[in-house]
Amino acid sequence: EVQLVESGGGLVQTGGSLRLSCAASGFRFDDYAMCWFRQAPGKEREGVSCISNKGDRDYYEDSVEGRFTISRDNAKNTMYLQMNSLQPEDTAVYYCARTLLPLPDYDAMEYWGKGTLVIVSS
């Protein structure tokens, strides 16, 4: 079956960096765009970044533009999110999801991982 497994979350200080990974299985990985969403306590799940199936197009939410970089390695069936200059406002559970186009439309996400927790301390 389709599986998406996030990893790489943890506790980091303000200004630090983390790299999240999303390992995919059960489908042809390079046929699908992928997205990262996040959900902070008491807030709606929001799109963070998306990448096209071949990795040639991407999207970033305004608050992370210039700080986060999305990438994928189709040979490894893995997507990444490099997060730099982390701020307390980035604290959230981060989820990866499968979709057809690299746009952060919640209802267009077909499968979700269970999430990985990122805590940025001040």
C-alpha positions as CSV (number, residue, x, y, z in Angstrom):
1,E,0.0,0.0,0.0
2,V,1.0,3.6,-0.3
3,Q,3.2,4.7,2.6
4,L,4.7,8.1,3.4
5,V,7.0,8.2,6.4
6,E,8.5,11.5,7.7
7,S,11.6,11.8,9.7
8,G,14.2,14.3,10.8
9,G,12.1,16.4,13.2
10,G,13.3,17.4,16.6
11,L,14.1,20.2,19.0
12,V,16.3,23.0,17.6
13,Q,17.2,26.5,18.8
14,T,16.1,29.7,17.0
15,G,18.3,30.2,14.0
16,G,19.2,26.6,13.7
17,S,18.6,24.1,10.9
18,L,16.9,20.8,10.3
19,R,16.4,18.6,7.3
20,L,13.2,16.6,7.1
21,S,12.8,13.5,4.9
22,C,9.8,11.8,3.5
23,A,10.3,8.2,2.4
24,A,7.7,7.0,-0.1
25,S,6.7,3.5,-1.1
26,G,3.8,1.7,-2.8
27,F,3.6,3.8,-5.9
28,R,5.6,5.2,-8.8
29,F,7.2,8.1,-6.9
30,D,8.3,10.2,-10.0
31,D,4.7,10.3,-11.3
32,Y,3.5,12.5,-8.5
33,A,4.1,15.9,-7.1
34,M,4.7,16.1,-3.3
35,C,4.0,18.7,-0.7
36,W,5.0,19.5,2.9
37,F,2.3,20.8,5.2
38,R,2.5,21.8,8.8
39,Q,0.1,22.2,11.7
40,A,0.7,24.2,14.8
41,P,-1.4,23.8,18.0
42,G,-4.7,25.5,17.5
43,K,-4.1,26.3,13.9
44,E,-5.3,24.9,10.5
45,R,-3.0,22.8,8.5
46,E,-1.1,24.9,6.0
47,G,0.9,24.3,2.9
48,V,4.6,24.9,3.3
49,S,6.2,23.8,0.1
50,C,5.5,21.6,-2.9
51,I,7.7,20.1,-5.7
52,S,6.8,18.8,-9.1
53,N,7.2,15.1,-10.0
54,K,10.5,15.7,-11.7
55,G,11.7,18.3,-9.3
56,D,11.8,21.2,-11.8
57,R,9.0,23.3,-10.3
58,D,8.3,24.3,-6.7
59,Y,6.2,26.4,-4.4
60,Y,6.9,28.0,-1.1
61,E,4.6,29.6,1.4
62,D,5.6,33.3,1.9
63,S,6.8,32.9,5.5
64,V,9.4,30.2,4.5
65,E,10.5,31.6,1.2
66,G,14.3,32.0,1.3
67,R,14.7,29.9,4.4
68,F,13.4,26.5,3.3
69,T,14.4,24.5,0.3
70,I,12.4,21.5,-1.0
71,S,14.0,18.8,-3.0
72,R,13.6,15.2,-4.0
73,D,15.7,12.2,-5.0
74,N,13.5,10.0,-7.2
75,A,16.1,7.3,-7.3
76,K,15.7,7.0,-3.5
77,N,11.9,7.6,-3.5
78,T,12.5,10.4,-1.0
79,M,11.6,14.0,-0.6
80,Y,13.4,16.5,1.6
81,L,12.8,19.9,3.3
82,Q,15.9,21.7,4.3
83,M,14.9,24.3,6.9
84,N,17.3,27.1,7.8
85,S,17.0,30.1,10.1
86,L,14.3,28.4,12.0
87,Q,12.0,30.6,14.1
88,P,9.6,29.7,17.0
89,E,6.7,30.3,14.6
90,D,7.9,27.3,12.6
91,T,7.1,25.0,15.5
92,A,4.5,22.4,14.2
93,V,4.0,18.9,13.1
94,Y,5.2,18.6,9.5
95,Y,3.5,16.2,7.1
96,C,4.3,15.1,3.7
97,A,1.6,14.4,1.2
98,R,1.1,13.1,-2.4
99,T,-0.7,15.1,-5.1
100,L,-0.8,15.6,-8.8
101,L,0.3,19.2,-9.1
102,P,2.8,21.1,-7.0
103,L,0.2,23.4,-5.4
104,P,-0.7,23.3,-1.7
105,D,-4.4,22.6,-2.0
106,Y,-5.4,20.6,1.0
107,D,-8.2,18.7,-0.7
108,A,-6.0,17.6,-3.5
109,M,-3.7,15.7,-1.3
110,E,-4.3,12.0,-1.9
111,Y,-2.2,10.4,0.9
112,W,-0.6,11.7,4.1
113,G,2.2,10.6,6.4
114,K,1.8,10.6,10.1
115,G,4.0,13.6,10.6
116,T,7.2,14.6,12.4
117,L,7.4,17.2,15.2
118,V,9.6,20.2,14.9
119,I,10.0,22.4,18.0
120,V,12.0,25.6,17.7
121,S,12.9,27.0,21.1
122,S,13.6,30.6,21.9
